[in-house]
């Protein structure tokens, strides 16, 4: 009986590896992208160009984007937050009917681009905290400053947007941390697009474009 119990315990830990593993890192796998979009995307030459956002890696080292305070370990993601946020913003702009091109930081924009968008990531993290004996919370926080300059703008436009998302579960799972981070990052990108649409760069948006006020349908 004791042998069977030990076998069941081992199998249980193999199935629930994130909760039973002694590793000092919790690694998130996969990318942070836009949710599926069923509407038409714009055609024609780009009106806006989005550059990679600047991002300073935390003191703990590249890839560390948070902590699992419940099990005292780092949360690690191999993705690039600066490139990811630029991709999300460009995707959200395209869904609003704005032809948009993505560029690496420092790359010259095409001649026909009216507006250049750059940004700085202030916060890009997801942490795990124990709420009670049966539940942990995956808490994602994303904050970015977005700058827009271009033709016909009397001055560059700047806005800082922040978003948070929380997922509760029995124990920390990489897929749930990814979901929380994806939700917060996309919400921040969409909020930035709403601000851009209300700025002097509003002429780049088609009248009555997809989603109306910047929301996805």
C-alpha positions in Angstrom: 0.0 0.0 0.0 2.8 2.4 0.9 4.6 1.6 -2.4 1.4 2.3 -4.3 1.0 5.7 -2.5 4.5 6.7 -3.4 3.9 5.8 -7.0 0.7 7.8 -7.1 2.5 10.8 -5.5 5.3 10.6 -8.1 2.8 10.4 -11.0 0.8 13.3 -9.5 4.0 15.5 -9.3 4.9 14.6 -12.9 1.4 15.8 -14.0 1.6 18.9 -11.9 5.3 19.7 -12.6 5.0 23.5 -12.1 3.8 22.9 -8.6 6.1 20.0 -7.6 9.3 20.9 -9.4 12.2 22.3 -7.3 13.6 24.5 -10.2 14.4 28.1 -9.3 12.7 29.4 -12.5 9.2 29.3 -13.9 9.6 29.6 -17.7 6.8 30.9 -19.9 6.7 29.3 -23.4 5.3 30.8 -26.6 4.8 34.3 -28.0 2.6 37.2 -26.9 0.5 38.0 -30.0 -2.8 39.5 -31.1 -6.0 37.5 -30.6 -7.6 36.2 -33.9 -9.1 39.0 -36.0 -11.8 38.1 -38.5 -12.3 41.5 -40.1 -10.6 42.8 -43.3 -7.1 44.3 -43.0 -6.2 47.5 -44.8 -4.5 47.5 -48.2 -2.3 50.1 -49.8 0.9 51.9 -48.8 1.6 52.3 -45.1 0.5 55.5 -43.3 2.2 54.7 -40.0 5.4 53.0 -39.1 6.0 51.4 -35.7 9.5 51.0 -34.4 10.7 48.5 -31.8 10.0 49.9 -28.3 13.0 50.5 -26.0 13.2 48.2 -23.1 15.7 47.9 -20.3 16.2 44.4 -18.9 15.7 44.2 -15.1 18.7 43.9 -12.8 18.0 40.2 -12.3 19.0 39.6 -15.9 17.6 39.3 -19.5 14.4 37.3 -19.7 13.3 37.8 -16.1 9.9 39.4 -16.1 8.6 38.6 -12.6 8.7 36.4 -9.6 6.8 33.5 -8.3 6.6 34.7 -4.7 4.8 31.5 -3.6 7.7 29.2 -4.5 10.5 31.8 -4.5 11.7 31.6 -8.1 12.0 33.8 -11.1 9.5 34.0 -13.9 11.4 33.9 -17.2 10.2 34.6 -20.8 12.6 34.3 -23.8 10.6 36.8 -25.9 11.5 40.4 -26.6 9.1 42.8 -24.8 10.2 45.8 -27.0 9.5 44.0 -30.3 6.4 42.4 -28.9 4.7 45.6 -27.8 5.5 47.2 -31.2 4.0 44.2 -33.0 0.9 44.4 -30.8 0.5 48.1 -31.5 1.0 47.7 -35.2 -1.6 44.9 -35.3 -4.1 46.9 -33.4 -3.6 49.8 -35.8 -4.1 47.5 -38.8 -7.4 46.2 -37.3 -8.5 49.8 -37.1 -8.0 50.2 -40.9 -4.6 51.9 -40.8 -2.0 50.5 -43.1 1.0 50.0 -40.9 4.6 48.9 -41.3 6.9 47.4 -38.6 10.5 48.6 -38.5 13.5 47.7 -36.3 14.7 50.5 -34.0 16.7 53.0 -36.0 15.5 51.9 -39.4 14.4 54.7 -41.8 10.7 54.7 -42.6 9.4 54.5 -46.2 9.0 57.9 -47.9 5.2 57.6 -48.0 4.8 57.1 -44.2 3.0 60.0 -42.6 3.5 59.1 -38.9 6.3 57.5 -37.0 5.5 55.7 -33.7 8.1 54.8 -31.1 7.8 53.8 -27.5 9.3 52.9 -24.2 8.3 50.0 -22.0 7.9 51.1 -18.3 6.7 47.9 -17.0 6.3 44.4 -18.5 5.9 41.8 -15.8 3.9 39.0 -14.4 4.1 37.8 -10.8 2.6 34.9 -8.8 1.2 35.4 -5.3 -0.5 33.0 -3.0 -4.0 34.3 -2.1 -5.0 31.5 0.2 -4.1 27.8 0.7 -6.1 26.7 -2.4 -5.4 29.6 -4.8 -2.6 31.6 -6.4 -3.0 34.8 -8.5 -1.0 35.4 -11.7 -0.8 39.2 -11.8 0.4 40.8 -15.1 1.2 44.5 -15.4 2.2 46.4 -18.6 2.9 50.1 -18.9 4.2 51.8 -22.0 4.9 55.4 -23.2 4.0 55.9 -26.9 5.3 58.8 -29.0 3.9 59.8 -32.4 5.4 62.4 -34.8 4.6 63.1 -38.3 3.2 65.2 -41.1 0.7 67.9 -40.1 1.3 67.5 -36.4 2.1 70.7 -34.6 4.0 68.7 -31.9 4.8 65.1 -31.2 2.1 63.3 -29.3 2.9 61.3 -26.2 0.8 59.1 -24.0 1.5 56.6 -21.2 -1.0 53.7 -20.9 -1.1 50.9 -18.3 -3.0 47.7 -18.1 -3.3 44.9 -15.6 -4.8 41.4 -15.7 -5.1 38.7 -13.1 -5.7 34.9 -13.5 -6.4 32.8 -10.4 -5.6 29.1 -10.3 -4.6 26.3 -8.0 -0.9 26.6 -8.8 1.3 28.5 -11.2 1.0 27.2 -14.8 3.2 28.7 -17.6 0.1 28.8 -19.9 -1.9 30.8 -17.4 0.9 33.3 -16.8 1.2 33.7 -20.6 -2.6 34.3 -20.8 -2.4 37.0 -18.1 0.5 38.7 -19.8 -1.1 38.5 -23.2 -4.3 40.1 -21.9 -2.5 43.0 -20.2 -0.2 43.7 -23.1 -3.0 43.7 -25.7 -5.2 45.9 -23.6 -2.3 48.4 -23.3 -1.8 48.3 -27.1 -5.5 48.9 -27.7 -5.6 51.8 -25.2 -2.6 53.4 -26.9 -4.4 53.1 -30.3 -7.5 54.8 -28.9 -5.3 57.7 -27.7 -3.6 58.0 -31.1 -6.9 58.0 -32.9 -8.0 61.0 -30.8 -4.7 62.9 -31.4 -3.5 65.0 -34.3 -2.7 61.8 -36.1 -6.4 60.9 -36.4 -6.3 61.6 -40.2 -4.6 58.3 -40.7 -7.7 56.4 -39.6 -10.5 55.8 -41.9 -13.8 57.3 -40.9 -15.9 54.7 -39.1 -13.0 52.2 -39.2 -13.1 48.7 -37.8 -14.1 48.8 -34.2 -15.2 52.4 -34.2 -13.5 53.8 -31.1 -10.6 51.4 -31.1 -12.3 48.4 -29.6 -12.2 45.0 -31.4 -15.6 43.6 -32.5 
